[in-house]
Amino acid sequence: MAIRVGMVSLGCPKNQVDAEHMIYNLREEGFEIITDAALADVVVINTCGFIESAKQEAIDTILEFCTLKQEGRIKGVIVTGCLAERYFKDIRSDLPEVDAVLGLGADEFLGEAVRKVMGGESFDLLGDKYSLLIDTRRVISTETYAYLKIAEGCDNCCTYCAIPSIRGKLRSRKIESIVDEAKWLAKVGFKEIILVAQDTTVYGLDIYGEPKICELLRELCKIDGLKWIRTLYSYPERITDEFIELIAGEEKLVKYLDIPIQHCNDRVLKRMNRKSTKQELVALVKKLREKIPDITLRTTLIAGFPDETEEEFNELCDFVNEMKVDRLGCFAYSAEEGTPAARLPNQIDEEEKQRRADIIMETQMLISDRLNQKRLGTDVEVVVEGWDRYAECYFGRSAAEAPEIDGKIFFTSASPRSVGEFVNVHIDETMDYDLLGSVTE
């Protein structure tokens, strides 16, 4: 009987892509992949280690499955991903219940680790993170869309961010490799692909000598079968006029941009080692809305960065009110060990950081509600993602909603609908960040 392996993947879409590669390799080696990890022989926990809340989620998940192991319900627990890479030795010393720890460069040895664990042995291997492959086959875990990782690592070196030390320097894939994978995704039925990297707008700089995101997008738009091509994590300083014109003119490129801004005050931005100024950010948002009138903008902010004054925080609040970005997430600053920002003086206490982040999110909720009110009475094209048995209606997304991070559109239909089908929905109600409507037959 084949060894049953369950995969639990935490964190960002980039981590999810890594998990999909691991699942493919495990299947190729003859293991049976179990959807419900609690029913598996061995559980692989692909962790995130980006900020404190993500680390805590990973540790809680590890402990949960270690408890199942102690109860005899599963036989082994393997930890992979960013937490394993960043805290390789700590996991082994602090969590002895874990049977194997694999760094990012050891993913290809996962099958060996599973066999060792099933034989009652431990298996620890850090590996070389620069050997992490991102262009191999994978088992897609999503239904109506697929993430497409175009690069690994990051050279931006924002002072608050541990990603360069965890994932390493920028390594872009060749355009041909990405296009081949996108063609395969279209061939197997995916209508939407979502490009991800730590910074998609810097794509290609390391191998081509200059960013090649526009060239890549043009090639992807030529692929038959693709309907929506979405780009996440576009850094503001690298959004060029060419990039804007391309999104405005290409039908397959959804009019949606995720632009991590983090702050608006020039002094704070400089201390973060961000390359934009407030004036440049305001000008960029204005230009995007002028060139692409129907664009949906998303951003992320950090509240409570070291030495952020009350005045600078109030400036950030005013910025949120003035810009009225469609989607916004705000995080309380997390002092990550090994980062320059963690060593800065005048660290703000946890309660105050969270208070500031909560104020930003409360402000954004009001803005989002007003923006959603403007969508009442409109018709939008929606991809069907499933049936909600509690609400007794279908749910899905329009091009204005990215999966997992944005709201949903709930709708009724007089005719049965299939997952992946595109329908026109008339919006007639709002509910927090979500919309409600009905299919126009």
N, C-alpha and C positions, 0 to 999 in steps of 0.2 A: 504493500500500500504506500502511495506517495506521501511524503511529509507535507503536512498542511501548514502554510505560512500566511499570516495575516499582516497587513501593512496599515499602519496609522501614520499619516503624513500631516504634520503641523506647519503653520507659518504661511509663507507667501506662495504665489503661483510658481515661482522659480523652484522652490523646494518641491512642489507637487510634480513638476516635470522630472526632477531627479528621482522621485519615488516611482514614477511611471517607467523610467528606464530600469530601475531595480526590479520591478515586477516582471517586466519582459524577460530580463536575464534569468530570473528565478524560474519562470515558466519554461524557458529554453533548457534549463538544467533538470527539468522533470519534477519540480515541486508543484503542488496544488495550491493555488491562491484562494484564500477564504475571505469573503467579503466581511463577515462578522469576525473580527480579530479574536474575540473572546472564545471562539470555537476552534481556533487554530492550535497546532502543536507548538509553533514558535511564532512570536510576535515581533515584528520589526517596527520600531518607533523612529520615524524620520523627523528629527527635531529642528526647531528654530532656536537660535541663541542671540537674536538681534538686540532686544531690549529686555528689561527686567520682567515685564509681564509675560513675554513670550517664553523666557527661561522658566518662570514659575509654572506656566501651563505644561511645558515639557516635563518638568520634574514631577508634577502631579500625575501626568499620564504614565510616566515610568513607574511610579509607585503603585498606581492602580493596577497595572498588569503584573508587577512583582507580587502584589497581594494575591492575584489569581494564580500565580505560579505556586505560592506557598500553600494555597488551598488545593493544589493538585489539578486545577482545571486546565492549565497550560504547562508546557514543559520548559520553555525558555523565553528570555527577553533579550533582544538585541537593540542597541541604540546606535543610530547613524545621524548624519546631518550636521548642522551648524553647531549645536550644543556639544556633540561628540568631538567635533574638530577643535572647538574652542576650549573645552574643559575635559580633554581626553583623560588625563591623570586623575582629575578630581572625581569624575564619574566612577572610576574604578575604586578609588579609596573611600568615597562617601556613600556609594550605592553598591555595596558588594553583592546585592541580590541580582544585579544585572549580569548576564552570562557572556555578553560580547559587546565590545565598543569598537566601532569602525569610523575612522575619519573620512573626510570627503574624498581623499585619494584612494580609499580602500573599498569603494562600492563594488568593484568587480570581484572582490573576494567574499561577497555576501553569501553566496551559495556554500562556499567552504565553511563559513562561520555557522550557518544553519546546521550543517552536518556535524560539525564539532560539538555544538550545543546539544544536539539530539543524542550524541554519544557521551554526554556528561562532562565535556571539557569546556573550558573557557577559551575565548578567542579575542585578542585585542590587536588592532593594527591601525596605526595612524595613516600611513601612506603619504604620498605626495599629492597635495591638493591640486597642483598644476597638471596632474594626469587625469583629472576628472573629465570624462567625455560627455559632450553635450549634443553629439550628432549621431548617436546610435538609435536603434529602433526602440519603441516603447509601447506600452499598453495604455491607451487613453482612458482616463478615469472619469471624464466628463461626457455629457451627452450632446448638447447643442452647440458647443464651441470647443476649441482646443487651444491650449497655450503653446506658443512657439518661442522657445528660448533662442535668442539670436547672439548672445554673448554671455560670458561669465566674468565675475570679478569687477573691480572698480578702481580707478585711479584718482577719483575726485578728492578723496581724503578730507571729507567734512570732519570737523574736530569732534563731533559727538558720535561719530559712526564707527562701529567695529568691523564693518563688512570687509574693507580691504585687508585687515589682518586675518579675518576668517576665510574669506573666499579668494584672496589674492588679487593680483593685478588684472587689468582688462585683457580678456582673450576673446576676440570676435570669431565667429564662424565665417567661412567663405559664403559669398552670396549664392553660389551654385548649390551648396549644401542645404542652405535654408530653403531655397526655391524647390529643391527636390523633395524635402520633407513636406512643404506646403502642398505640393502637387499630390503627394500621397494622402495627406489629410483630406483634400478635396475629393480624391478618388474614392475614399472610404465613406464619404457622405457628410463631412463637416462643411457647413456653410459660413461659419465664422471662425477666424483665427485671431488670436490676440498675441501680439508681439511683446515679449518681456525680456528685460535685462536689468541690471542695476541702474543703467542710464542708457535708454535706447537711442537717444540723439547723438551719442558719441560713438555709436556702432561703426566699426570698420577703421577707426583711427589707428589702431595698433598694427593692422595688417596691410592697409591701403595708404597710410600716411595722411589721410583726411577722413572725416566722417562720411559714410556712404549710405545713410539711412534713406535718403531720397531715391538713390539708385535701387536700393533693395525694394522699397515700396512700389516703384514703377514695375519691377519684374513680377512682384506678387500680384499686382493688379491684372496682369495678363493671364492669370491662371483661370481656366474655365471651371465653373462650379462654386467658386468662392463668391459670397455675397457681401459679407462684412469683414473688413480688415481693421482691427483696432490696435492702437499703439499706447502702451502704458509707460509710465516713468520717463517722461520727456523733460529734461532739465531746461529751465527757462533761458539760460544764456546761450544755448545751442539751437534754439528754435529760430531758424533762418526764414527769410522771405520766401526762398525756394520751397522750404518745408510747408509753410503756410499755404502757398499757392497750390501745391500738390494736393493737400488735403481738401482745399476748396474746390479743386477741379476734378478730382478722381471720384467717380460715383461709388466705388467699392470701399473707399476709405471713409469710415464713419466720422461724422463731424463731432468728435469727442476727443478731448485731450486731458490727460492726467499729468499735471505739472507740479512737482513737489517744490513749494516755495519756502516753507519752514518758518519764515518771519518776514517782516517788512522794514524793520528799523535798521538803518545802515550800520550802526555800531554793532548790533547783535549779529547781523549777517556777516560782518567782517570777522567777528570772533568765532563764528561757525565755519569760517573759511568758505563761505558761499561767494559766488562770483558776480552776483547781480546786486543792484541797488534798488531802493524803493522806487525811484523814478523810472528805472528800466522795467521793473515789474508792472507798474501801472501802465506804461506805454505798451508793453507786450499784450496785456489783457485788452486794452483799447484796440490795438491793431487786429488781434484775433477776432474780436467781435465785429469790426468793420469789414474785414475780408471774408469772414465766414459767419454771416448773421445768425445762423441757426446752430452755432456751435454750443456744445455742452462742455463746461470746464470743471475739472476736479482738481483739488490740491490738498496738501497736508501741511499742518503747522505744528510747531513745538512751542509750548508755553512753559515758562519757568526756567529758561536757559540760565546758566550761572551769571549772576550780576545783572539780570534783566530787571530794570527799575520799574516802579509802578507806572511811570510816565511812558516808558517804552511798551509796556503791556497794554496800556490804554491806547497807544498808537496802533497796536496790532488789532485791538477791538474795533477801532475806527476804520481800519483798513478792510476788515471783514465786512463791516456794514456798507462801506463805499463800493467795494468790488462786487459784492453780491454774486459770489461764485456758486455755480449750481450744486456742486458736491464738495463737501469739506470735512476733513477729519483732523482733530487736534489731539495731540498726545502730550501728557506731562513729561517734561524732560527726564530722561533716564541716564544717570551717570554710569557709563559703561567703563569697566576697568580696562586700562591700557589705552584709552583714548585721551587726546590732549584736553578735551573739555572737562573730563573728570578731575583733572589736576588744577583747573582754574579756581581762583579764590571766589569767595562770596557765593557759595552754593546755596540754593534756596531750599527750604525744608519741604518735605514731601506733601504735607497738607496744603501748603500755599501753592505749590506747583499744580496740584490736582484742582484746587479751587479755580485757578486761572484757566486751566484747560476746560473745566466744566462751564465757565462763563462763555468761553468761545463757542462751545457746542450748543449752549442754550441760545446764543445769538444766531448761530447758523440754523437752528431748527425753525426759528421764526422766518428767516430768509427763505429756507427751503419750502416752508408752507406757502409763503406768498408766491414763489415761483411755480409751485404745483397748482395753485389756484388759477394761474394764467393758462394752464394746460386744460382746464375744464372746457368741455365742448369741442375739443379738437379730436381728430382721428389720427391714430398713429399705427405704424406697422410694428407688429409684435411677434417675436418668436415664442412658440409655445414650449414651456419647460416642464409642465407637469400639471397634476390635479391636486388641489388642496382639499383633503377629505373633511377638514374641520370647517372651512369656509364654504365647502361644496361648490367650488368654481375652479377654473383653470388659472394658472399664473404664468407669467413670462416677462420678457424685457423688450424694450424698444432699443434703437441704436443709442439712445441717450442714457442707457443704464449698462454699466459694466457688471458682469456677474460677480456675486459674492460680496462686493463692496458697496454697491448702490441698492436702491430700493427695487421693488418689483411692481408689476402691473397685474392685478387680479381682475378676471373678467369671466362673464358668462357667455355661453354660446348655445344657440338652438340646435346646432349639429355637433356630433362628436369630433374631437380634435386630436391630432397626434403630436407627440413630442417632436420638435424640430420643424413643425409646420409654421409657416408665416401667415398671420391673419391681420386684418384691419380691426382695430378696437377703438370705439368711441369712448372717450374719458368723461365720466359724469360725477365722480366723487374723488376726494382725497382722504388719506388716512396716514398721518405722520409723514414718513418718507415715501409711502407707497401710493399708488393710484388704483382706482377701481373703474370698471367700464364693462362694455359688452361688445361682442363681435358684430360688426355691420355686415349683414348677410348680402 
